[in-house]
Amino acid sequence: MKFATKAVHAGYDYHGHQRALMPPIYQTSAFAHDEVGEQLDFAYSRTGTPTRAVLEANLAALEGAAHGLAFASGMAAVDAVLRATLQPGDEVIAVADLYGGAYRVLTKVMAAQGITVTFADLTDAANLAPLIGSNTKLLWLESPTNPLLNLVDISALSAVAHQHGVKVAVDSTFATPYLQNPLQLGADIVVHSATKYLGGHSDVLLGLVAVSDSELYKAIKFIQNAAGAVPGPQDCFLTLRGIKTLALRMERHCDNAEKVAAFLQTHPAIEQVFFPGLLAHPGHELAKRQMRRFGGIVTVYLKDNSRAAASRIAGKLQLFMLAESLGGVESLVNHSYTMSHGGMPPEQKAALGIRDGQLRLSIGIEDIDDILADLAQALAD
Ligand SMILES: *Cc1c(COP(=O)(O)O)cnc(C)c1O
């Protein structure tokens, strides 16, 4: 089956569910046993529910993985993967330019548990080998990154990591399984904040993990059940419903973002546009190899590099709402410096090039004429 077909059907068989077209929401905490000691597929809803199982199987199909795992949020998924792969004394090497919440859990939670966290610029894959030590257990990648849309070469970095027995996890939230499949590129674990494109309608918080290695699957599933940061059946249903239209939505997000990037590139109020689809983007060639299209996020440096300018433009935008998050059907604008990356120390933001006079645009699926008109009026003096 091709992607769009799997997105609609994979993981669900209506037999056994009263022939309901949609996976039912099993709003129950537990399931009845007929006798003591009976082994049920589902017994207690922290361990598993039929609705969650459909979502987990669906994601596995979309990533070409053996297993999927669902969590209460993207961060719960990140945390479970880190806990399942790292022990005190171990080291994780992570891309420096990564989601603020992942930076926070690595530097504040993992570091406090005796795990060494090393950040590195891995846009050149040759930078990795010299950093790997005897305690290095995990390589944490994000591609494209939030908010500057940097790419790393997942196949090249996975090959180096595997030579040293290091596992590779990729946060692929910005790409979605529609645009990129990290496991097919050689990674061991893929993580998604389904809160973004997979859910797609800004109405659910959920995290997903896909793995093929059965030992890794068992270790992450153990944390999922032991720590219990699991999504409820309603959230699983909403995510499954969102995924059904993922292929259609991503095509439109990508079409619209390409047009927005082209428009902003020549606009006098804009200093620089970050979008992997632009020829000038340093990861453009890699994006063509590693992704099917370039995604729906466009980040800009304003000529006037001030918070006041960012604030004025965000305030003038009518269609684009100023909000955290991204990947929904509606266009959003985010001031990364104070919002998604508010928790990152200023010196770290400066080192990464995250500026006060910068806006991240999540391009929605509205009519492109309305999107461009809104940007034009907001950027006019
Ligand atoms: C939003 C996001 C997360 C965290 O997901 P939540 O669902 O908000 O917990 C992780 N990684 C990336 C790249 C994100 O954009």
PDBQT file of the ligand as one rigid body, heavy atoms in Angstrom, charges set to zero:
ROOT
HETATM    1  C1  LIG A 401       6.508  20.615  19.897  1.00  0.00    +0.000 C 
HETATM    2  C2  LIG A 401       7.736  19.829  19.716  1.00  0.00    +0.000 A 
HETATM    3  C3  LIG A 401       8.109  18.852  20.662  1.00  0.00    +0.000 A 
HETATM    4  C4  LIG A 401       7.338  18.615  21.935  1.00  0.00    +0.000 C 
HETATM    5  O1  LIG A 401       6.060  18.119  21.716  1.00  0.00    +0.000 OA
HETATM    6  P1  LIG A 401       4.818  18.376  22.716  1.00  0.00    +0.000 P 
HETATM    7  O2  LIG A 401       3.732  17.606  22.067  1.00  0.00    +0.000 OA
HETATM    8  O3  LIG A 401       4.618  19.855  22.763  1.00  0.00    +0.000 OA
HETATM    9  O4  LIG A 401       5.216  17.863  24.054  1.00  0.00    +0.000 OA
HETATM   10  C5  LIG A 401       9.257  18.114  20.410  1.00  0.00    +0.000 A 
HETATM   11  N1  LIG A 401      10.001  18.324  19.308  1.00  0.00    +0.000 NA
HETATM   12  C6  LIG A 401       9.681  19.257  18.392  1.00  0.00    +0.000 A 
HETATM   13  C7  LIG A 401      10.544  19.443  17.190  1.00  0.00    +0.000 C 
HETATM   14  C8  LIG A 401       8.554  20.046  18.561  1.00  0.00    +0.000 A 
HETATM   15  O5  LIG A 401       8.244  20.982  17.653  1.00  0.00    +0.000 OA
ENDROOT
TORSDOF 0
